[in-house]
């Protein structure tokens, strides 16, 4: 008990001094006691044992040197390496068991430990006994640094002596009782702190609900509802819950670590518990510090790439607005070309950045990269073909947005052109999405390309019997064209005889229009006028065909060649 009192007498005096100053001061004093006693006990052992072990493992290639700690009373006394006769773990466990056996023997005096030197090793013997506790080889001594083997053996002997004394002291009934009381005290402190945390955060929640809700609603009204009060309250509530959870986890960890440190059976586990957090953080910090040059390179590369893309975007935007004109380069090519150049710049930047990405040289990173590449190549064949087709159509200038086109069996207006697909709105007001690869592999009829400059030619065919003069038929077709509103007077309509078929002569009427978006209405009106004109003059439209013919020959007398409304004879025909 005297040893414990000497360790913590100052802290207990601090508690007695502050006990009368209020609950907060007393809790603060108890927390300081926990930090000063438990932490001071746990950190040195952990640092000496775990750090050395991690350092040895890091410095030695895997499989060439086995290192194991000798753990007695929850503390790492020293490390042993593996030898051909015994693996490192077996040597360490055997040495620890022998030391603990001596510690449990109350008749053994730890001061009688002696070191015997040999040509190849040093051995530590218990008094006059002939069975050594541990054998120190040159490889074991090398773990402590460039120190002579005899000095290392003497240091290990002193550690064993101290470990035996501590082992016996900490297992005395009065010491165990004192340790249990301290553990109960720390449990009570944890319970009080947890109660205080929950109580404090409940008060904060109530304060947030009562005091700040009205202010946040005023802020919402001033911000024209851009800021939603419920969203702000939800965010603050989540922040409070996260903070409360973090505080509870920290308190729980500190409590578990401090309590486990009190007892010799769990002290090594407490040291390992701390190393589970400290070691990853230390490794992360070392990795971040070592990664700083690469990080600076990546940041500079990112900034250069970003501003280069901005400059390229401004340049091609000027071309698209026709502020900059390049010979044999259309303005509509500017944005697609910028997209291609942007992809090339980004790919080049990624290639430069790849060696500086953390873990890029590991087999796992390479394996994942290959797997993603294979999956992308297998699943994106159609996408790549459509993407290439989209750019190809852009530079082919097959059509533009707003043009009326016919692709395969679909006729409609182009409403949107994407890299993968093209959107059409059909004459029935339907939206059709066509893959660009389909467009590239089919013929495209563009009704809008020549309509505004030279006019779009609409044509329709009728079949008229051989007994009707062709001059009369052509004249009637031209009359029907004149009656149709929306057709151009110039260029003039014209008629072609496309075939002398089995039952009739096929006449094709060709007319011009500039509004390609209304050609269906123009066709309908033209067909109505053709029927009216032929009915007015009593001429039968023979198409598609008829089953029988009259006995009279189907000929046109010469005197009827210029029947109304046909024009008079040409002087050359007289």
C-alpha positions in Angstrom: 0.0 0.0 0.0 2.9 2.3 0.6 4.0 2.1 -3.0 0.6 3.0 -4.2 0.2 5.9 -1.8 3.6 7.3 -2.9 2.5 7.2 -6.5 -0.8 9.0 -6.0 -0.6 10.9 -2.8 -0.3 14.3 -4.5 -3.4 13.6 -6.5 -5.5 12.6 -3.5 -4.4 15.8 -1.8 -5.6 17.8 -4.8 -9.0 16.1 -4.5 -9.3 16.8 -0.8 -8.4 20.4 -1.4 -11.0 20.9 -4.2 -13.8 18.7 -2.8 -15.3 21.6 -0.9 -15.3 23.9 -4.0 -18.2 22.3 -5.8 -19.2 19.3 -7.8 -17.6 20.6 -11.0 -14.2 21.2 -9.4 -14.4 17.7 -7.7 -15.2 16.0 -11.0 -12.4 17.9 -12.7 -10.0 16.8 -10.0 -11.1 13.1 -10.4 -10.6 13.3 -14.1 -7.1 14.8 -13.6 -6.4 11.9 -11.3 -7.4 9.4 -14.0 -5.3 11.1 -16.6 -2.3 11.4 -14.4 -2.4 7.9 -13.0 -3.9 5.5 -15.6 -2.4 7.2 -18.6 1.0 7.5 -17.1 0.9 3.8 -16.3 -0.2 2.7 -19.7 1.8 4.8 -22.1 5.4 3.9 -21.2 4.8 0.1 -21.3 2.9 0.4 -24.6 5.4 2.7 -26.2 8.4 0.5 -25.2 6.8 -2.7 -26.2 4.5 -2.1 -29.2 6.7 0.5 -30.9 9.8 -1.7 -30.7 7.9 -4.6 -32.1 6.4 -2.6 -34.9 9.8 -1.1 -35.8 11.4 -4.5 -35.9 8.7 -5.9 -38.2 9.0 -2.9 -40.4 12.7 -3.0 -40.8 13.1 -6.8 -41.4 11.9 -8.5 -44.6 9.0 -10.9 -44.0 10.1 -14.4 -43.4 13.8 -13.6 -42.7 13.6 -12.5 -39.0 11.0 -13.6 -36.5 10.6 -11.3 -33.4 8.4 -11.9 -30.4 7.9 -10.0 -27.1 8.5 -11.5 -23.7 5.4 -10.3 -21.7 5.4 -10.6 -17.9 2.9 -8.9 -15.7 1.3 -7.2 -18.7 4.6 -5.4 -19.6 6.9 -6.1 -22.5 10.3 -6.7 -20.9 12.4 -7.4 -24.1 12.2 -9.1 -27.5 13.7 -12.4 -28.7 14.4 -13.5 -32.3 13.8 -16.9 -33.7 16.6 -19.4 -33.9 16.8 -22.7 -35.8 16.0 -24.7 -32.6 13.1 -22.5 -31.3 10.8 -20.0 -33.1 10.7 -16.6 -31.7 7.2 -17.0 -30.2 8.1 -20.2 -28.5 11.3 -18.7 -27.0 9.4 -15.7 -25.7 6.6 -17.8 -24.1 9.1 -20.2 -22.5 11.1 -17.3 -21.0 7.9 -15.6 -19.7 6.7 -18.8 -18.1 10.0 -19.3 -16.3 10.1 -15.7 -15.0 6.5 -15.9 -13.8 7.3 -19.2 -12.1 10.1 -17.6 -10.1 7.9 -14.6 -9.3 5.3 -17.0 -7.8 8.0 -18.7 -5.7 8.0 -16.5 -2.6 11.3 -18.1 -1.4 13.2 -16.9 -4.4 15.2 -13.7 -4.1 15.2 -11.7 -7.3 18.6 -10.1 -6.5 20.3 -13.5 -6.9 19.8 -13.4 -10.7 23.2 -13.7 -12.4 24.5 -13.5 -15.9 26.9 -16.2 -17.2 28.9 -15.3 -20.3 29.8 -17.9 -23.0 31.5 -17.5 -26.4 28.3 -17.6 -28.3 25.7 -16.3 -25.9 24.9 -15.0 -22.4 22.6 -16.8 -20.1 20.6 -15.5 -17.1 20.4 -18.0 -14.2 18.2 -17.9 -11.0 20.7 -17.8 -8.2 22.6 -21.1 -7.9 20.2 -23.0 -10.3 21.5 -24.7 -13.3 18.5 -24.1 -15.5 18.7 -20.7 -17.3 15.8 -18.3 -17.6 16.8 -17.0 -21.0 19.7 -17.2 -23.4 20.8 -14.0 -25.1 22.3 -14.4 -28.6 24.0 -11.7 -30.7 20.8 -11.4 -32.7 18.8 -10.7 -29.6 21.4 -8.1 -28.5 21.2 -6.4 -31.9 17.5 -5.7 -31.3 18.6 -3.2 -28.6 20.9 -1.3 -31.0 24.7 -1.3 -31.4 25.3 -2.3 -27.8 27.6 -5.0 -26.5 25.9 -8.3 -25.7 27.1 -8.3 -22.1 25.5 -4.9 -21.5 22.2 -6.0 -23.1 22.3 -9.2 -20.9 22.8 -7.0 -17.8 20.0 -4.7 -18.7 17.6 -7.7 -19.3 18.6 -9.1 -15.9 17.6 -5.8 -14.3 14.3 -5.8 -16.1 13.6 -9.3 -15.0 14.4 -8.4 -11.4 12.0 -5.4 -11.5 9.3 -7.5 -13.2 9.5 -10.2 -10.5 9.2 -7.6 -7.7 6.3 -5.9 -9.4 4.6 -9.2 -10.1 4.6 -10.1 -6.4 3.6 -6.6 -5.3 0.6 -6.2 -7.6 -0.8 -9.5 -6.5 -0.8 -8.8 -2.8 -4.4 -8.8 -1.4 -4.3 -5.3 -0.1 -3.0 -4.0 -3.4 -5.6 -5.9 -5.4 -8.3 -4.5 -3.1 -6.9 -1.0 -3.6 -6.8 -1.5 -7.4 -10.4 -2.8 -7.4 -11.6 0.3 -5.4 -9.8 2.5 -8.0 -11.6 0.7 -10.8 -14.9 1.1 -9.1 -14.1 4.8 -8.6 -13.3 5.2 -12.2 -16.5 3.4 -13.1 -18.5 5.8 -11.0 -16.7 8.8 -12.6 -17.6 7.4 -16.0 -21.2 7.0 -15.0 -21.3 10.5 -13.7 -19.7 11.9 -16.9 -22.0 9.9 -19.1 -25.0 11.2 -17.2 -23.6 14.7 -17.5 -23.2 14.3 -21.3 -26.7 13.1 -21.8 -28.1 15.7 -19.5 -26.1 18.5 -21.2 -27.1 17.5 -24.7 -30.8 17.2 -23.7 -30.5 20.8 -22.5 -28.9 21.8 -25.8 -31.6 20.1 -27.8 -34.3 22.0 -25.8 -32.3 25.3 -26.2 -32.1 24.7 -29.9 -35.8 24.0 -30.1 -36.9 27.0 -28.0 -34.4 29.7 -28.6 -32.9 29.3 -32.0 -35.9 28.0 -33.9 -37.5 31.4 -34.0 -34.3 33.1 -35.1 -33.8 30.5 -37.8 -37.3 31.0 -39.1 -36.6 34.8 -39.3 -33.5 34.0 -41.3 -35.6 31.8 -43.6 -38.0 34.7 -44.2 -35.2 37.1 -45.0 -33.5 34.7 -47.4 -36.8 34.3 -49.4 -37.0 30.7 -48.3 -33.7 29.8 -49.9 -32.7 28.6 -46.4 -35.2 26.1 -45.0 -35.6 26.3 -41.2 -36.3 22.6 -40.9 -33.2 21.8 -42.8 -31.0 24.0 -40.6 -32.6 22.5 -37.4 -32.0 19.0 -38.8 -28.4 19.7 -39.6 -27.8 21.2 -36.1 -29.5 18.1 -34.6 -27.3 15.8 -36.5 -24.2 17.7 -35.5 -25.2 17.5 -31.8 -25.8 13.8 -32.1 -22.5 13.1 -33.8 -20.7 15.2 -31.2 -22.4 13.4 -28.4 -21.5 10.0 -29.9 -17.9 11.0 -30.3 -17.7 12.2 -26.7 -19.3 8.9 -25.4 -16.9 6.8 -27.5 -13.9 8.8 -26.2 -15.0 8.4 -22.6 -15.7 4.7 -23.0 -12.3 4.2 -24.6 -10.5 6.1 -21.8 -12.4 4.2 -19.2 -11.7 0.8 -20.7 -8.0 1.6 -21.1 -7.6 3.0 -17.6 -9.4 0.1 -15.9 -7.5 -2.6 -18.0 -4.3 -0.9 -17.1 -4.9 -1.2 -13.4 -4.8 -5.1 -13.4 -1.6 -7.0 -14.4 -3.6 -9.6 -16.2 -5.2 -7.1 -18.6 -2.5 -4.5 -18.8 -0.9 -5.8 -22.0 -4.4 -5.8 -23.6 -4.9 -2.2 -22.6 -1.5 -1.3 -24.2 -2.6 -3.1 -27.4 -6.0 -1.3 -27.2 -4.2 2.0 -27.4 -1.9 0.8 -30.1 -5.0 -0.1 -32.3 -5.7 3.7 -32.5 -2.3 5.2 -32.1 -0.5 3.0 -34.6 -2.9 3.6 -37.5 -2.9 7.3 -36.8 0.9 7.4 -36.7 1.1 5.4 -39.9 -1.4 7.7 -41.6 0.5 10.7 -40.4 3.8 9.3 -41.6 2.2 8.4 -45.0 0.7 11.9 -45.3 4.0 13.6 -44.5 5.8 11.3 -47.0 3.1 12.0 -49.6 3.4 15.8 -49.4 5.7 16.2 -52.5 3.4 14.0 -54.6 0.4 15.9 -53.3 2.0 19.2 -54.3 2.7 17.8 -57.7 -0.9 16.6 -58.1 -2.3 20.0 -56.9 -0.1 21.9 -59.4 -1.1 19.5 -62.1 -4.8 19.9 -61.3 -4.5 23.7 -61.3 -2.6 23.7 -64.6 -5.1 21.4 -66.2 -8.1 23.3 -64.9 -6.9 26.7 -66.2 -5.8 25.1 -69.5 -9.4 23.7 -69.9 -10.8 27.1 -69.1 -8.6 28.7 -71.8 -9.6 26.1 -74.3 -13.3 26.5 -73.5 -13.1 30.3 -74.0 -11.2 29.8 -77.3 -13.8 27.3 -78.8 -16.7 29.4 -77.4 -15.4 32.4 -79.3 -15.3 30.2 -82.4 -18.9 29.0 -81.7 -20.0 32.7 -81.4 -18.0 33.5 -84.6 -15.9 36.0 -82.8 -12.9 34.0 -84.1 -13.2 32.5 -87.6 -10.9 29.8 -88.9 -10.7 28.8 -92.5 -12.5 25.6 -93.4 -13.7 25.2 -89.8 -17.5 25.6 -89.2 -18.7 27.3 -86.0 -20.9 24.4 -85.2 -17.8 22.2 -84.9 -16.4 24.2 -82.0 -18.2 22.6 -79.0 -17.8 19.0 -80.2 -14.1 19.7 -80.9 -13.7 21.2 -77.5 -15.1 18.1 -75.9 -12.6 15.9 -77.8 -9.7 18.2 -76.8 -10.9 18.2 -73.2 -11.0 14.4 -73.0 -7.4 14.3 -74.5 -6.2 16.9 -72.0 -7.8 15.0 -69.0 -6.4 11.7 -70.2 -2.9 13.2 -70.5 -3.2 14.7 -67.0 -4.3 11.3 -65.6 -1.3 9.6 -67.2 1.0 12.2 -65.6 -0.7 11.9 -62.2 -1.0 8.1 -62.1 2.5 7.4 -60.7 1.9 10.0 -57.9 -1.4 8.5 -56.7 -1.1 6.7 -53.4 -0.9 2.9 -53.9 -0.7 3.1 -57.6 2.4 0.8 -57.6 0.7 -1.9 -55.6 -0.5 -5.1 -57.1 -4.0 -4.6 -55.7 -4.3 -1.2 -57.4 -3.1 -2.6 -60.7 -5.4 -5.6 -60.4 -8.5 -3.3 -59.8 -7.4 -1.1 -62.7 -7.2 -4.1 -65.0 -10.5 -5.4 -63.8 -12.3 -2.1 -64.4 -10.7 -1.8 -67.8 -11.9 -5.3 -68.8 -15.4 -4.6 -67.5 -15.5 -1.2 -69.3 -14.3 -2.7 -72.6 -16.8 -5.6 -72.4 -19.8 -3.5 -71.4 -19.1 -0.3 -73.4 -18.7 -1.7 -77.0 -22.1 -0.3 -78.0 -21.5 2.9 -76.1 -18.2 3.6 -77.8 -19.6 2.9 -81.3 -22.5 5.3 -80.6 -20.0 7.9 -79.2 -17.8 7.7 -82.3 -20.9 7.8 -84.5 -22.1 11.0 -82.7 -18.8 12.8 -83.4 -18.8 11.5 -87.0 -22.2 12.9 -87.7 -21.2 16.2 -86.3 -18.4 16.6 -88.7 -20.4 15.1 -91.6 -23.0 17.8 -91.1 -25.8 15.4 -92.0 -28.4 17.5 -90.1 -28.8 20.1 -87.5 -31.3 20.7 -84.7 -34.6 21.7 -86.1 -34.1 19.9 -89.5 -36.8 17.6 -90.8 -35.1 14.3 -91.7 -36.0 10.7 -92.5 -33.8 8.1 -90.8 -34.5 4.5 -91.9 -38.3 4.4 -91.6 -38.7 7.3 -89.2 -39.5 10.8 -90.3 -39.4 13.7 -87.9 -37.8 16.9 -86.7 -34.4 16.8 -84.9 -35.0 18.1 -81.4 -31.7 17.1 -79.7 -28.3 15.7 -80.7 -26.3 13.9 -78.0 -23.0 12.0 -78.2 -24.8 8.7 -77.9 -28.3 9.2 -79.3 -30.4 11.6 -81.4 -33.9 12.7 -80.5 -36.6 13.0 -83.2 -40.2 14.3 -82.9 -42.2 12.5 -85.5 -45.1 14.0 -87.6 -47.5 12.3 -85.1 -45.8 14.2 -82.2 -44.0 11.1 -81.0 -40.5 11.3 -79.6 -38.1 8.7 -81.1 -34.6 8.1 -79.7 -32.3 6.7 -82.3 -28.7 5.4 -81.4 -26.1 7.3 -83.4 -24.6 4.0 -84.7 -27.9 3.2 -86.3 -27.9 6.6 -88.0 -24.3 6.1 -89.2 -25.3 2.8 -90.8 -28.4 4.0 -92.6 -29.1 6.7 -95.2 -30.4 10.0 -93.9 -32.8 12.1 -96.0 -32.7 15.8 -94.9 -35.7 17.8 -96.2 -34.4 21.1 -94.7 -31.0 21.4 -96.3 -32.1 22.8 -99.7 -35.7 23.9 -98.8 -34.9 27.5 -97.8 -32.5 28.2 -100.7 -33.7 26.3 -103.7 -37.0 24.9 -102.5 -38.1 21.4 -101.7 -39.7 19.5 -104.6 -42.9 17.7 -103.7 -44.0 15.1 -106.2 -47.0 12.9 -106.7 -48.0 10.3 -109.4 -51.3 9.6 -111.2 -52.1 7.0 -113.8 -54.3 8.2 -116.7 -55.6 6.0 -119.6 -54.1 6.1 -123.0 -57.3 7.5 -124.6 -56.7 10.8 -122.7 -54.4 13.3 -124.5 -51.2 13.7 -122.5 -51.3 17.5 -123.1 -54.7 17.7 -121.4 -53.5 15.6 -118.4 -50.4 17.8 -117.9 -52.5 20.9 -118.1 -54.9 19.6 -115.5 -52.1 18.7 -113.2 -50.6 22.2 -113.5 -54.0 23.7 -112.7 -54.2 21.6 -109.6 -50.8 22.9 -108.6 -51.9 26.5 -109.1 -54.9 26.0 -106.8 -52.7 24.7 -104.0 -51.7 27.5 -101.6 -48.2 27.4 -100.1 -46.5 26.2 -103.3 -43.9 28.4 -105.0 -44.8 30.1 -108.3 -41.1 30.2 -109.2 -39.6 27.8 -110.0 -42.6 26.7 -111.9 -44.2 23.3 -111.4 -43.5 20.7 -114.1 -44.9 17.3 -115.1 -42.9 14.2 -116.1 -44.2 11.0 -117.7 -42.5 8.4 -115.6 -43.8 5.2 -117.2 -46.0 3.8 -120.0 -47.5 1.2 -117.9 -49.8 -1.8 -118.9 -53.1 0.0 -118.3 -52.2 3.7 -118.0 -49.6 6.4 -118.5 -48.0 7.4 -115.2 -47.7 11.2 -114.8 -45.5 12.8 -112.0 -46.4 16.3 -110.9 -43.5 18.2 -109.3 -44.0 21.4 -107.3 -41.7 23.5 -105.1 -42.2 24.7 -101.5 -39.9 26.4 -98.9 -41.7 25.2 -95.7 -40.6 21.6 -95.4 -42.4 21.4 -92.0 -45.8 21.5 -93.8 -45.2 19.2 -96.7 -47.7 16.7 -95.4 -50.4 19.3 -95.4 -49.3 20.5 -98.9 -49.5 16.9 -100.2 -53.0 16.5 -98.8 -54.2 19.8 -100.4 -52.5 19.0 -103.7 -54.2 15.6 -103.9 -57.6 17.2 -103.2 -57.1 19.7 -106.0 -56.0 17.0 -108.5 -59.2 15.0 -107.8 -61.3 18.1 -108.2 -59.7 19.1 -111.5 -60.0 15.7 -113.1 -63.6 15.4 -112.0 -64.4 18.8 -113.5 -63.1 17.7 -116.9 -64.5 14.2 -116.7 -61.2 12.4 -116.8 -60.9 9.1 -115.0 -57.8 8.4 -112.9 -56.9 4.8 -113.7 -54.4 4.0 -111.0 -53.7 1.6 -109.7 -55.3 -0.6 -112.4 -58.6 -1.9 -113.7 -59.7 -5.4 -114.7 -61.3 -5.0 -118.1 -61.2 -2.7 -121.2 -63.9 -1.6 -123.7 -64.1 -2.9 -127.3 -63.2 0.5 -128.7 -59.5 1.2 -129.1 -57.9 3.5 -126.5 -56.6 6.2 -128.9 -56.8 9.9 -128.9 -58.0 11.5 -132.2 -55.8 14.3 -133.4 -58.5 16.8 -133.2 -58.7 16.2 -129.5 -55.1 16.6 -128.8 -55.6 20.1 -127.5 -58.8 19.7 -125.7 -59.5 22.1 -123.0 -57.6 23.2 -121.0 -54.6 22.2 -123.1 -52.7 25.0 -124.9 -52.9 25.6 -128.6 -50.5 23.8 -130.9 -46.9 24.6 -131.1 -46.0 26.1 -134.6 -43.5 23.3 -135.0 -46.2 20.7 -134.6 -48.4 22.1 -137.4 
